[in-house]
Amino acid sequence: MAKFLIDVNLPYYFSLWNNSNYIHQKDLDDEWTDDQIWKYSLENDLTIITKDSDFSNKILLHNPPPKVIHVRFGNMKMKDFHETILKL
């Protein structure tokens, strides 16, 4: 069963999350709103991985929130993003 939900703003094809622990939003519905992602993650005990600061802000307003990993690299080319993530 998946443990992490990858937000649609992160790459779909990425070796790091190419296993059963991860589900990409694109596999569910790539047009879901942040509220729909939030609710699905909470109901399915998933940690959201996102570049979207809205999720970090929502944590302050909702209790209990789902866990959120907020990836904050700023704007960068996808190649540079992949290289940076793989170094961590």
PyMOL Python script that loads the backbone (N, CA, C, O; Angstrom):
from pymol import cmd

cmd.read_pdbstr("""\
ATOM      1  N   MET A   1       0.840  -1.184   0.000  1.00  0.00           N
ATOM      2  CA  MET A   1       0.000   0.000   0.000  1.00  0.00           C
ATOM      3  C   MET A   1       0.886   1.248   0.000  1.00  0.00           C
ATOM      4  O   MET A   1       1.924   1.289   0.659  1.00  0.00           O
ATOM      5  N   ALA A   2       0.459   2.252  -0.744  1.00  0.00           N
ATOM      6  CA  ALA A   2       1.213   3.499  -0.856  1.00  0.00           C
ATOM      7  C   ALA A   2       1.292   4.216   0.487  1.00  0.00           C
ATOM      8  O   ALA A   2       0.377   4.142   1.307  1.00  0.00           O
ATOM      9  N   LYS A   3       2.401   4.907   0.689  1.00  0.00           N
ATOM     10  CA  LYS A   3       2.609   5.697   1.902  1.00  0.00           C
ATOM     11  C   LYS A   3       2.731   7.183   1.583  1.00  0.00           C
ATOM     12  O   LYS A   3       2.577   8.034   2.460  1.00  0.00           O
ATOM     13  N   PHE A   4       3.010   7.483   0.308  1.00  0.00           N
ATOM     14  CA  PHE A   4       3.231   8.862  -0.109  1.00  0.00           C
ATOM     15  C   PHE A   4       2.384   9.183  -1.330  1.00  0.00           C
ATOM     16  O   PHE A   4       2.227   8.356  -2.228  1.00  0.00           O
ATOM     17  N   LEU A   5       1.837  10.401  -1.352  1.00  0.00           N
ATOM     18  CA  LEU A   5       1.126  10.887  -2.519  1.00  0.00           C
ATOM     19  C   LEU A   5       1.964  12.011  -3.128  1.00  0.00           C
ATOM     20  O   LEU A   5       2.238  13.017  -2.474  1.00  0.00           O
ATOM     21  N   ILE A   6       2.364  11.830  -4.379  1.00  0.00           N
ATOM     22  CA  ILE A   6       3.170  12.819  -5.079  1.00  0.00           C
ATOM     23  C   ILE A   6       2.233  13.792  -5.769  1.00  0.00           C
ATOM     24  O   ILE A   6       1.397  13.391  -6.579  1.00  0.00           O
ATOM     25  N   ASP A   7       2.370  15.074  -5.449  1.00  0.00           N
ATOM     26  CA  ASP A   7       1.522  16.106  -6.030  1.00  0.00           C
ATOM     27  C   ASP A   7       1.808  16.233  -7.522  1.00  0.00           C
ATOM     28  O   ASP A   7       2.908  15.934  -7.986  1.00  0.00           O
ATOM     29  N   VAL A   8       0.810  16.674  -8.254  1.00  0.00           N
ATOM     30  CA  VAL A   8       0.900  16.766  -9.711  1.00  0.00           C
ATOM     31  C   VAL A   8       1.984  17.748 -10.170  1.00  0.00           C
ATOM     32  O   VAL A   8       2.417  17.684 -11.321  1.00  0.00           O
ATOM     33  N   ASN A   9       2.422  18.644  -9.301  1.00  0.00           N
ATOM     34  CA  ASN A   9       3.455  19.609  -9.691  1.00  0.00           C
ATOM     35  C   ASN A   9       4.864  19.018  -9.655  1.00  0.00           C
ATOM     36  O   ASN A   9       5.832  19.711  -9.970  1.00  0.00           O
ATOM     37  N   LEU A  10       4.986  17.768  -9.280  1.00  0.00           N
ATOM     38  CA  LEU A  10       6.274  17.076  -9.306  1.00  0.00           C
ATOM     39  C   LEU A  10       6.269  16.055 -10.446  1.00  0.00           C
ATOM     40  O   LEU A  10       5.204  15.584 -10.847  1.00  0.00           O
ATOM     41  N   PRO A  11       7.443  15.712 -10.969  1.00  0.00           N
ATOM     42  CA  PRO A  11       7.496  14.846 -12.154  1.00  0.00           C
ATOM     43  C   PRO A  11       6.878  13.471 -11.916  1.00  0.00           C
ATOM     44  O   PRO A  11       7.034  12.865 -10.855  1.00  0.00           O
ATOM     45  N   TYR A  12       6.182  13.010 -12.928  1.00  0.00           N
ATOM     46  CA  TYR A  12       5.545  11.692 -12.876  1.00  0.00           C
ATOM     47  C   TYR A  12       6.588  10.592 -13.020  1.00  0.00           C
ATOM     48  O   TYR A  12       6.587   9.624 -12.260  1.00  0.00           O
ATOM     49  N   TYR A  13       7.461  10.741 -13.982  1.00  0.00           N
ATOM     50  CA  TYR A  13       8.494   9.736 -14.226  1.00  0.00           C
ATOM     51  C   TYR A  13       9.754  10.109 -13.469  1.00  0.00           C
ATOM     52  O   TYR A  13      10.546  10.938 -13.919  1.00  0.00           O
ATOM     53  N   PHE A  14       9.926   9.487 -12.317  1.00  0.00           N
ATOM     54  CA  PHE A  14      11.087   9.774 -11.486  1.00  0.00           C
ATOM     55  C   PHE A  14      11.419   8.507 -10.713  1.00  0.00           C
ATOM     56  O   PHE A  14      10.574   7.974  -9.993  1.00  0.00           O
ATOM     57  N   SER A  15      12.634   8.031 -10.860  1.00  0.00           N
ATOM     58  CA  SER A  15      13.009   6.729 -10.303  1.00  0.00           C
ATOM     59  C   SER A  15      12.819   6.636  -8.790  1.00  0.00           C
ATOM     60  O   SER A  15      12.533   5.556  -8.274  1.00  0.00           O
ATOM     61  N   LEU A  16      12.971   7.729  -8.086  1.00  0.00           N
ATOM     62  CA  LEU A  16      12.849   7.702  -6.627  1.00  0.00           C
ATOM     63  C   LEU A  16      11.484   7.193  -6.182  1.00  0.00           C
ATOM     64  O   LEU A  16      11.391   6.435  -5.217  1.00  0.00           O
ATOM     65  N   TRP A  17      10.434   7.600  -6.871  1.00  0.00           N
ATOM     66  CA  TRP A  17       9.102   7.154  -6.463  1.00  0.00           C
ATOM     67  C   TRP A  17       8.468   6.207  -7.470  1.00  0.00           C
ATOM     68  O   TRP A  17       7.268   6.272  -7.736  1.00  0.00           O
ATOM     69  N   ASN A  18       9.284   5.336  -8.017  1.00  0.00           N
ATOM     70  CA  ASN A  18       8.802   4.328  -8.943  1.00  0.00           C
ATOM     71  C   ASN A  18       8.677   2.974  -8.225  1.00  0.00           C
ATOM     72  O   ASN A  18       9.270   1.977  -8.638  1.00  0.00           O
ATOM     73  N   ASN A  19       7.896   2.968  -7.151  1.00  0.00           N
ATOM     74  CA  ASN A  19       7.620   1.714  -6.443  1.00  0.00           C
ATOM     75  C   ASN A  19       6.287   1.824  -5.715  1.00  0.00           C
ATOM     76  O   ASN A  19       5.639   2.870  -5.762  1.00  0.00           O
ATOM     77  N   SER A  20       5.882   0.780  -5.059  1.00  0.00           N
ATOM     78  CA  SER A  20       4.539   0.718  -4.470  1.00  0.00           C
ATOM     79  C   SER A  20       4.330   1.620  -3.255  1.00  0.00           C
ATOM     80  O   SER A  20       3.198   1.763  -2.793  1.00  0.00           O
ATOM     81  N   ASN A  21       5.377   2.223  -2.735  1.00  0.00           N
ATOM     82  CA  ASN A  21       5.220   3.139  -1.600  1.00  0.00           C
ATOM     83  C   ASN A  21       4.701   4.509  -2.031  1.00  0.00           C
ATOM     84  O   ASN A  21       4.308   5.321  -1.193  1.00  0.00           O
ATOM     85  N   TYR A  22       4.702   4.763  -3.334  1.00  0.00           N
ATOM     86  CA  TYR A  22       4.343   6.079  -3.853  1.00  0.00           C
ATOM     87  C   TYR A  22       3.198   5.972  -4.849  1.00  0.00           C
ATOM     88  O   TYR A  22       3.128   5.036  -5.646  1.00  0.00           O
ATOM     89  N   ILE A  23       2.304   6.952  -4.787  1.00  0.00           N
ATOM     90  CA  ILE A  23       1.265   7.084  -5.797  1.00  0.00           C
ATOM     91  C   ILE A  23       1.291   8.532  -6.268  1.00  0.00           C
ATOM     92  O   ILE A  23       1.344   9.461  -5.463  1.00  0.00           O
ATOM     93  N   HIS A  24       1.253   8.704  -7.560  1.00  0.00           N
ATOM     94  CA  HIS A  24       1.270  10.059  -8.117  1.00  0.00           C
ATOM     95  C   HIS A  24      -0.171  10.508  -8.309  1.00  0.00           C
ATOM     96  O   HIS A  24      -1.041   9.716  -8.671  1.00  0.00           O
ATOM     97  N   GLN A  25      -0.404  11.776  -8.062  1.00  0.00           N
ATOM     98  CA  GLN A  25      -1.752  12.319  -8.215  1.00  0.00           C
ATOM     99  C   GLN A  25      -2.305  12.053  -9.614  1.00  0.00           C
ATOM    100  O   GLN A  25      -3.510  11.868  -9.785  1.00  0.00           O
ATOM    101  N   LYS A  26      -1.435  12.034 -10.599  1.00  0.00           N
ATOM    102  CA  LYS A  26      -1.857  11.770 -11.981  1.00  0.00           C
ATOM    103  C   LYS A  26      -2.551  10.413 -12.096  1.00  0.00           C
ATOM    104  O   LYS A  26      -3.430  10.240 -12.940  1.00  0.00           O
ATOM    105  N   ASP A  27      -2.169   9.458 -11.262  1.00  0.00           N
ATOM    106  CA  ASP A  27      -2.802   8.143 -11.289  1.00  0.00           C
ATOM    107  C   ASP A  27      -4.189   8.150 -10.649  1.00  0.00           C
ATOM    108  O   ASP A  27      -4.980   7.232 -10.866  1.00  0.00           O
ATOM    109  N   LEU A  28      -4.479   9.166  -9.877  1.00  0.00           N
ATOM    110  CA  LEU A  28      -5.797   9.290  -9.246  1.00  0.00           C
ATOM    111  C   LEU A  28      -6.680  10.207 -10.081  1.00  0.00           C
ATOM    112  O   LEU A  28      -7.700   9.784 -10.626  1.00  0.00           O
ATOM    113  N   ASP A  29      -6.272  11.466 -10.171  1.00  0.00           N
ATOM    114  CA  ASP A  29      -6.977  12.472 -10.973  1.00  0.00           C
ATOM    115  C   ASP A  29      -6.120  13.729 -10.960  1.00  0.00           C
ATOM    116  O   ASP A  29      -6.017  14.405  -9.936  1.00  0.00           O
ATOM    117  N   ASP A  30      -5.506  14.041 -12.092  1.00  0.00           N
ATOM    118  CA  ASP A  30      -4.577  15.175 -12.118  1.00  0.00           C
ATOM    119  C   ASP A  30      -5.268  16.533 -12.095  1.00  0.00           C
ATOM    120  O   ASP A  30      -4.606  17.568 -12.171  1.00  0.00           O
ATOM    121  N   GLU A  31      -6.596  16.534 -11.990  1.00  0.00           N
ATOM    122  CA  GLU A  31      -7.318  17.803 -11.890  1.00  0.00           C
ATOM    123  C   GLU A  31      -7.922  18.023 -10.503  1.00  0.00           C
ATOM    124  O   GLU A  31      -8.700  18.957 -10.307  1.00  0.00           O
ATOM    125  N   TRP A  32      -7.571  17.174  -9.550  1.00  0.00           N
ATOM    126  CA  TRP A  32      -8.066  17.366  -8.189  1.00  0.00           C
ATOM    127  C   TRP A  32      -7.608  18.698  -7.621  1.00  0.00           C
ATOM    128  O   TRP A  32      -6.520  19.184  -7.930  1.00  0.00           O
ATOM    129  N   THR A  33      -8.447  19.271  -6.797  1.00  0.00           N
ATOM    130  CA  THR A  33      -8.090  20.492  -6.075  1.00  0.00           C
ATOM    131  C   THR A  33      -7.199  20.108  -4.890  1.00  0.00           C
ATOM    132  O   THR A  33      -7.094  18.935  -4.531  1.00  0.00           O
ATOM    133  N   ASP A  34      -6.571  21.101  -4.302  1.00  0.00           N
ATOM    134  CA  ASP A  34      -5.764  20.858  -3.102  1.00  0.00           C
ATOM    135  C   ASP A  34      -6.612  20.243  -1.996  1.00  0.00           C
ATOM    136  O   ASP A  34      -6.135  19.378  -1.262  1.00  0.00           O
ATOM    137  N   ASP A  35      -7.855  20.677  -1.868  1.00  0.00           N
ATOM    138  CA  ASP A  35      -8.732  20.118  -0.833  1.00  0.00           C
ATOM    139  C   ASP A  35      -9.012  18.633  -1.065  1.00  0.00           C
ATOM    140  O   ASP A  35      -9.084  17.857  -0.111  1.00  0.00           O
ATOM    141  N   GLN A  36      -9.168  18.242  -2.315  1.00  0.00           N
ATOM    142  CA  GLN A  36      -9.409  16.833  -2.625  1.00  0.00           C
ATOM    143  C   GLN A  36      -8.164  15.992  -2.329  1.00  0.00           C
ATOM    144  O   GLN A  36      -8.269  14.885  -1.801  1.00  0.00           O
ATOM    145  N   ILE A  37      -7.011  16.512  -2.665  1.00  0.00           N
ATOM    146  CA  ILE A  37      -5.753  15.822  -2.371  1.00  0.00           C
ATOM    147  C   ILE A  37      -5.595  15.683  -0.868  1.00  0.00           C
ATOM    148  O   ILE A  37      -5.249  14.612  -0.370  1.00  0.00           O
ATOM    149  N   TRP A  38      -5.849  16.768  -0.147  1.00  0.00           N
ATOM    150  CA  TRP A  38      -5.743  16.809   1.307  1.00  0.00           C
ATOM    151  C   TRP A  38      -6.644  15.737   1.932  1.00  0.00           C
ATOM    152  O   TRP A  38      -6.200  14.954   2.773  1.00  0.00           O
ATOM    153  N   LYS A  39      -7.896  15.713   1.515  1.00  0.00           N
ATOM    154  CA  LYS A  39      -8.868  14.766   2.073  1.00  0.00           C
ATOM    155  C   LYS A  39      -8.464  13.323   1.762  1.00  0.00           C
ATOM    156  O   LYS A  39      -8.506  12.467   2.646  1.00  0.00           O
ATOM    157  N   TYR A  40      -8.078  13.049   0.534  1.00  0.00           N
ATOM    158  CA  TYR A  40      -7.679  11.698   0.148  1.00  0.00           C
ATOM    159  C   TYR A  40      -6.465  11.245   0.965  1.00  0.00           C
ATOM    160  O   TYR A  40      -6.417  10.110   1.440  1.00  0.00           O
ATOM    161  N   SER A  41      -5.503  12.127   1.122  1.00  0.00           N
ATOM    162  CA  SER A  41      -4.301  11.796   1.897  1.00  0.00           C
ATOM    163  C   SER A  41      -4.627  11.514   3.349  1.00  0.00           C
ATOM    164  O   SER A  41      -4.094  10.577   3.944  1.00  0.00           O
ATOM    165  N   LEU A  42      -5.487  12.312   3.907  1.00  0.00           N
ATOM    166  CA  LEU A  42      -5.883  12.120   5.300  1.00  0.00           C
ATOM    167  C   LEU A  42      -6.625  10.798   5.475  1.00  0.00           C
ATOM    168  O   LEU A  42      -6.349  10.054   6.416  1.00  0.00           O
ATOM    169  N   GLU A  43      -7.559  10.501   4.581  1.00  0.00           N
ATOM    170  CA  GLU A  43      -8.354   9.273   4.669  1.00  0.00           C
ATOM    171  C   GLU A  43      -7.521   8.010   4.445  1.00  0.00           C
ATOM    172  O   GLU A  43      -7.857   6.942   4.955  1.00  0.00           O
ATOM    173  N   ASN A  44      -6.429   8.137   3.676  1.00  0.00           N
ATOM    174  CA  ASN A  44      -5.622   6.973   3.328  1.00  0.00           C
ATOM    175  C   ASN A  44      -4.260   6.963   4.011  1.00  0.00           C
ATOM    176  O   ASN A  44      -3.381   6.179   3.653  1.00  0.00           O
ATOM    177  N   ASP A  45      -4.094   7.845   5.001  1.00  0.00           N
ATOM    178  CA  ASP A  45      -2.864   7.925   5.788  1.00  0.00           C
ATOM    179  C   ASP A  45      -1.622   8.055   4.897  1.00  0.00           C
ATOM    180  O   ASP A  45      -0.642   7.328   5.058  1.00  0.00           O
ATOM    181  N   LEU A  46      -1.691   9.005   3.951  1.00  0.00           N
ATOM    182  CA  LEU A  46      -0.592   9.253   3.028  1.00  0.00           C
ATOM    183  C   LEU A  46       0.108  10.555   3.376  1.00  0.00           C
ATOM    184  O   LEU A  46      -0.523  11.506   3.837  1.00  0.00           O
ATOM    185  N   THR A  47       1.399  10.592   3.155  1.00  0.00           N
ATOM    186  CA  THR A  47       2.177  11.818   3.286  1.00  0.00           C
ATOM    187  C   THR A  47       2.231  12.476   1.918  1.00  0.00           C
ATOM    188  O   THR A  47       2.605  11.838   0.933  1.00  0.00           O
ATOM    189  N   ILE A  48       1.862  13.739   1.852  1.00  0.00           N
ATOM    190  CA  ILE A  48       1.876  14.484   0.597  1.00  0.00           C
ATOM    191  C   ILE A  48       3.288  14.998   0.348  1.00  0.00           C
ATOM    192  O   ILE A  48       3.899  15.596   1.233  1.00  0.00           O
ATOM    193  N   ILE A  49       3.804  14.766  -0.854  1.00  0.00           N
ATOM    194  CA  ILE A  49       5.078  15.351  -1.275  1.00  0.00           C
ATOM    195  C   ILE A  49       4.752  16.359  -2.359  1.00  0.00           C
ATOM    196  O   ILE A  49       4.157  16.004  -3.377  1.00  0.00           O
ATOM    197  N   THR A  50       5.137  17.620  -2.153  1.00  0.00           N
ATOM    198  CA  THR A  50       4.698  18.698  -3.030  1.00  0.00           C
ATOM    199  C   THR A  50       5.705  19.838  -3.101  1.00  0.00           C
ATOM    200  O   THR A  50       6.567  19.982  -2.234  1.00  0.00           O
ATOM    201  N   LYS A  51       5.580  20.642  -4.150  1.00  0.00           N
ATOM    202  CA  LYS A  51       6.309  21.911  -4.242  1.00  0.00           C
ATOM    203  C   LYS A  51       5.366  23.076  -3.926  1.00  0.00           C
ATOM    204  O   LYS A  51       5.782  24.234  -3.925  1.00  0.00           O
ATOM    205  N   ASP A  52       4.120  22.768  -3.663  1.00  0.00           N
ATOM    206  CA  ASP A  52       3.060  23.756  -3.464  1.00  0.00           C
ATOM    207  C   ASP A  52       3.023  24.222  -2.005  1.00  0.00           C
ATOM    208  O   ASP A  52       2.767  23.424  -1.104  1.00  0.00           O
ATOM    209  N   SER A  53       3.276  25.495  -1.777  1.00  0.00           N
ATOM    210  CA  SER A  53       3.292  26.026  -0.409  1.00  0.00           C
ATOM    211  C   SER A  53       1.907  26.031   0.234  1.00  0.00           C
ATOM    212  O   SER A  53       1.799  26.162   1.453  1.00  0.00           O
ATOM    213  N   ASP A  54       0.851  25.893  -0.559  1.00  0.00           N
ATOM    214  CA  ASP A  54      -0.501  25.875   0.001  1.00  0.00           C
ATOM    215  C   ASP A  54      -0.673  24.758   1.029  1.00  0.00           C
ATOM    216  O   ASP A  54      -1.381  24.931   2.021  1.00  0.00           O
ATOM    217  N   PHE A  55      -0.041  23.635   0.801  1.00  0.00           N
ATOM    218  CA  PHE A  55      -0.172  22.521   1.744  1.00  0.00           C
ATOM    219  C   PHE A  55       0.518  22.834   3.071  1.00  0.00           C
ATOM    220  O   PHE A  55       0.002  22.492   4.135  1.00  0.00           O
ATOM    221  N   SER A  56       1.662  23.473   3.012  1.00  0.00           N
ATOM    222  CA  SER A  56       2.345  23.863   4.247  1.00  0.00           C
ATOM    223  C   SER A  56       1.497  24.850   5.036  1.00  0.00           C
ATOM    224  O   SER A  56       1.456  24.797   6.265  1.00  0.00           O
ATOM    225  N   ASN A  57       0.827  25.740   4.338  1.00  0.00           N
ATOM    226  CA  ASN A  57      -0.040  26.717   4.996  1.00  0.00           C
ATOM    227  C   ASN A  57      -1.281  26.052   5.590  1.00  0.00           C
ATOM    228  O   ASN A  57      -1.744  26.453   6.657  1.00  0.00           O
ATOM    229  N   LYS A  58      -1.820  25.042   4.911  1.00  0.00           N
ATOM    230  CA  LYS A  58      -3.013  24.347   5.403  1.00  0.00           C
ATOM    231  C   LYS A  58      -2.765  23.617   6.723  1.00  0.00           C
ATOM    232  O   LYS A  58      -3.677  23.450   7.532  1.00  0.00           O
ATOM    233  N   ILE A  59      -1.533  23.191   6.928  1.00  0.00           N
ATOM    234  CA  ILE A  59      -1.202  22.471   8.160  1.00  0.00           C
ATOM    235  C   ILE A  59      -1.547  23.314   9.390  1.00  0.00           C
ATOM    236  O   ILE A  59      -1.980  22.788  10.416  1.00  0.00           O
ATOM    237  N   LEU A  60      -1.351  24.615   9.272  1.00  0.00           N
ATOM    238  CA  LEU A  60      -1.597  25.512  10.395  1.00  0.00           C
ATOM    239  C   LEU A  60      -3.081  25.662  10.708  1.00  0.00           C
ATOM    240  O   LEU A  60      -3.443  26.052  11.817  1.00  0.00           O
ATOM    241  N   LEU A  61      -3.943  25.355   9.740  1.00  0.00           N
ATOM    242  CA  LEU A  61      -5.373  25.596   9.905  1.00  0.00           C
ATOM    243  C   LEU A  61      -6.200  24.350  10.171  1.00  0.00           C
ATOM    244  O   LEU A  61      -7.359  24.457  10.572  1.00  0.00           O
ATOM    245  N   HIS A  62      -5.636  23.181   9.960  1.00  0.00           N
ATOM    246  CA  HIS A  62      -6.406  21.946  10.087  1.00  0.00           C
ATOM    247  C   HIS A  62      -5.748  20.999  11.089  1.00  0.00           C
ATOM    248  O   HIS A  62      -4.528  20.838  11.131  1.00  0.00           O
ATOM    249  N   ASN A  63      -6.613  20.382  11.890  1.00  0.00           N
ATOM    250  CA  ASN A  63      -6.114  19.456  12.884  1.00  0.00           C
ATOM    251  C   ASN A  63      -6.994  18.223  12.886  1.00  0.00           C
ATOM    252  O   ASN A  63      -8.205  18.378  13.045  1.00  0.00           O
ATOM    253  N   PRO A  64      -6.504  17.053  12.727  1.00  0.00           N
ATOM    254  CA  PRO A  64      -5.113  16.739  12.418  1.00  0.00           C
ATOM    255  C   PRO A  64      -4.880  16.849  10.912  1.00  0.00           C
ATOM    256  O   PRO A  64      -5.749  16.485  10.120  1.00  0.00           O
ATOM    257  N   PRO A  65      -3.744  17.334  10.528  1.00  0.00           N
ATOM    258  CA  PRO A  65      -3.432  17.385   9.097  1.00  0.00           C
ATOM    259  C   PRO A  65      -2.760  16.102   8.645  1.00  0.00           C
ATOM    260  O   PRO A  65      -2.221  15.360   9.466  1.00  0.00           O
ATOM    261  N   PRO A  66      -2.787  15.830   7.326  1.00  0.00           N
ATOM    262  CA  PRO A  66      -1.916  14.755   6.848  1.00  0.00           C
ATOM    263  C   PRO A  66      -0.478  15.271   6.915  1.00  0.00           C
ATOM    264  O   PRO A  66      -0.256  16.479   7.001  1.00  0.00           O
ATOM    265  N   LYS A  67       0.466  14.393   6.877  1.00  0.00           N
ATOM    266  CA  LYS A  67       1.865  14.814   6.846  1.00  0.00           C
ATOM    267  C   LYS A  67       2.168  15.401   5.472  1.00  0.00           C
ATOM    268  O   LYS A  67       1.624  14.960   4.460  1.00  0.00           O
ATOM    269  N   VAL A  68       3.046  16.402   5.453  1.00  0.00           N
ATOM    270  CA  VAL A  68       3.409  17.065   4.204  1.00  0.00           C
ATOM    271  C   VAL A  68       4.920  17.227   4.142  1.00  0.00           C
ATOM    272  O   VAL A  68       5.547  17.697   5.091  1.00  0.00           O
ATOM    273  N   ILE A  69       5.490  16.836   3.019  1.00  0.00           N
ATOM    274  CA  ILE A  69       6.893  17.132   2.733  1.00  0.00           C
ATOM    275  C   ILE A  69       6.879  18.201   1.659  1.00  0.00           C
ATOM    276  O   ILE A  69       6.469  17.960   0.524  1.00  0.00           O
ATOM    277  N   HIS A  70       7.334  19.388   2.036  1.00  0.00           N
ATOM    278  CA  HIS A  70       7.320  20.533   1.126  1.00  0.00           C
ATOM    279  C   HIS A  70       8.712  20.679   0.518  1.00  0.00           C
ATOM    280  O   HIS A  70       9.657  21.081   1.197  1.00  0.00           O
ATOM    281  N   VAL A  71       8.827  20.348  -0.775  1.00  0.00           N
ATOM    282  CA  VAL A  71      10.089  20.445  -1.495  1.00  0.00           C
ATOM    283  C   VAL A  71      10.242  21.885  -1.952  1.00  0.00           C
ATOM    284  O   VAL A  71       9.438  22.383  -2.740  1.00  0.00           O
ATOM    285  N   ARG A  72      11.284  22.558  -1.454  1.00  0.00           N
ATOM    286  CA  ARG A  72      11.446  23.983  -1.752  1.00  0.00           C
ATOM    287  C   ARG A  72      12.813  24.244  -2.365  1.00  0.00           C
ATOM    288  O   ARG A  72      13.782  24.537  -1.665  1.00  0.00           O
ATOM    289  N   PHE A  73      12.870  24.135  -3.672  1.00  0.00           N
ATOM    290  CA  PHE A  73      14.101  24.392  -4.408  1.00  0.00           C
ATOM    291  C   PHE A  73      14.005  25.638  -5.274  1.00  0.00           C
ATOM    292  O   PHE A  73      15.005  26.044  -5.867  1.00  0.00           O
ATOM    293  N   GLY A  74      12.856  26.246  -5.364  1.00  0.00           N
ATOM    294  CA  GLY A  74      12.682  27.361  -6.289  1.00  0.00           C
ATOM    295  C   GLY A  74      12.548  26.831  -7.708  1.00  0.00           C
ATOM    296  O   GLY A  74      12.349  25.634  -7.917  1.00  0.00           O
ATOM    297  N   ASN A  75      12.657  27.711  -8.663  1.00  0.00           N
ATOM    298  CA  ASN A  75      12.549  27.305 -10.068  1.00  0.00           C
ATOM    299  C   ASN A  75      13.864  26.709 -10.529  1.00  0.00           C
ATOM    300  O   ASN A  75      14.929  27.296 -10.339  1.00  0.00           O
ATOM    301  N   MET A  76      13.779  25.547 -11.132  1.00  0.00           N
ATOM    302  CA  MET A  76      14.970  24.917 -11.712  1.00  0.00           C
ATOM    303  C   MET A  76      14.544  23.983 -12.820  1.00  0.00           C
ATOM    304  O   MET A  76      13.404  23.520 -12.860  1.00  0.00           O
ATOM    305  N   LYS A  77      15.466  23.713 -13.712  1.00  0.00           N
ATOM    306  CA  LYS A  77      15.203  22.777 -14.789  1.00  0.00           C
ATOM    307  C   LYS A  77      14.979  21.391 -14.200  1.00  0.00           C
ATOM    308  O   LYS A  77      15.510  21.055 -13.141  1.00  0.00           O
ATOM    309  N   MET A  78      14.174  20.588 -14.913  1.00  0.00           N
ATOM    310  CA  MET A  78      13.845  19.256 -14.415  1.00  0.00           C
ATOM    311  C   MET A  78      15.099  18.409 -14.210  1.00  0.00           C
ATOM    312  O   MET A  78      15.178  17.654 -13.241  1.00  0.00           O
ATOM    313  N   LYS A  79      16.065  18.519 -15.094  1.00  0.00           N
ATOM    314  CA  LYS A  79      17.320  17.769 -14.948  1.00  0.00           C
ATOM    315  C   LYS A  79      18.010  18.139 -13.633  1.00  0.00           C
ATOM    316  O   LYS A  79      18.484  17.263 -12.910  1.00  0.00           O
ATOM    317  N   ASP A  80      18.064  19.427 -13.330  1.00  0.00           N
ATOM    318  CA  ASP A  80      18.681  19.879 -12.080  1.00  0.00           C
ATOM    319  C   ASP A  80      17.884  19.419 -10.862  1.00  0.00           C
ATOM    320  O   ASP A  80      18.457  19.085  -9.825  1.00  0.00           O
ATOM    321  N   PHE A  81      16.552  19.406 -10.998  1.00  0.00           N
ATOM    322  CA  PHE A  81      15.701  18.914  -9.916  1.00  0.00           C
ATOM    323  C   PHE A  81      16.019  17.450  -9.620  1.00  0.00           C
ATOM    324  O   PHE A  81      16.212  17.075  -8.463  1.00  0.00           O
ATOM    325  N   HIS A  82      16.073  16.633 -10.653  1.00  0.00           N
ATOM    326  CA  HIS A  82      16.377  15.196 -10.483  1.00  0.00           C
ATOM    327  C   HIS A  82      17.722  15.002  -9.809  1.00  0.00           C
ATOM    328  O   HIS A  82      17.847  14.208  -8.876  1.00  0.00           O
ATOM    329  N   GLU A  83      18.729  15.726 -10.278  1.00  0.00           N
ATOM    330  CA  GLU A  83      20.070  15.593  -9.704  1.00  0.00           C
ATOM    331  C   GLU A  83      20.086  16.008  -8.243  1.00  0.00           C
ATOM    332  O   GLU A  83      20.737  15.358  -7.425  1.00  0.00           O
ATOM    333  N   THR A  84      19.383  17.078  -7.902  1.00  0.00           N
ATOM    334  CA  THR A  84      19.350  17.562  -6.520  1.00  0.00           C
ATOM    335  C   THR A  84      18.666  16.558  -5.603  1.00  0.00           C
ATOM    336  O   THR A  84      19.180  16.251  -4.527  1.00  0.00           O
ATOM    337  N   ILE A  85      17.516  16.045  -6.016  1.00  0.00           N
ATOM    338  CA  ILE A  85      16.790  15.074  -5.204  1.00  0.00           C
ATOM    339  C   ILE A  85      17.600  13.804  -5.002  1.00  0.00           C
ATOM    340  O   ILE A  85      17.628  13.256  -3.900  1.00  0.00           O
ATOM    341  N   LEU A  86      18.255  13.335  -6.046  1.00  0.00           N
ATOM    342  CA  LEU A  86      19.015  12.093  -5.936  1.00  0.00           C
ATOM    343  C   LEU A  86      20.237  12.240  -5.028  1.00  0.00           C
ATOM    344  O   LEU A  86      20.743  11.236  -4.526  1.00  0.00           O
ATOM    345  N   LYS A  87      20.718  13.447  -4.806  1.00  0.00           N
ATOM    346  CA  LYS A  87      21.849  13.673  -3.910  1.00  0.00           C
ATOM    347  C   LYS A  87      21.443  13.587  -2.449  1.00  0.00           C
ATOM    348  O   LYS A  87      22.279  13.305  -1.590  1.00  0.00           O
ATOM    349  N   LEU A  88      20.160  13.828  -2.152  1.00  0.00           N
ATOM    350  CA  LEU A  88      19.690  13.857  -0.754  1.00  0.00           C
ATOM    351  C   LEU A  88      19.630  12.486  -0.149  1.00  0.00           C
ATOM    352  O   LEU A  88      19.257  12.341   1.014  1.00  0.00           O
TER     353      LEU A  88
END
""", "prot")
cmd.dss("prot")
cmd.show_as("cartoon", "prot")
cmd.util.cbc("prot")
cmd.orient("prot")
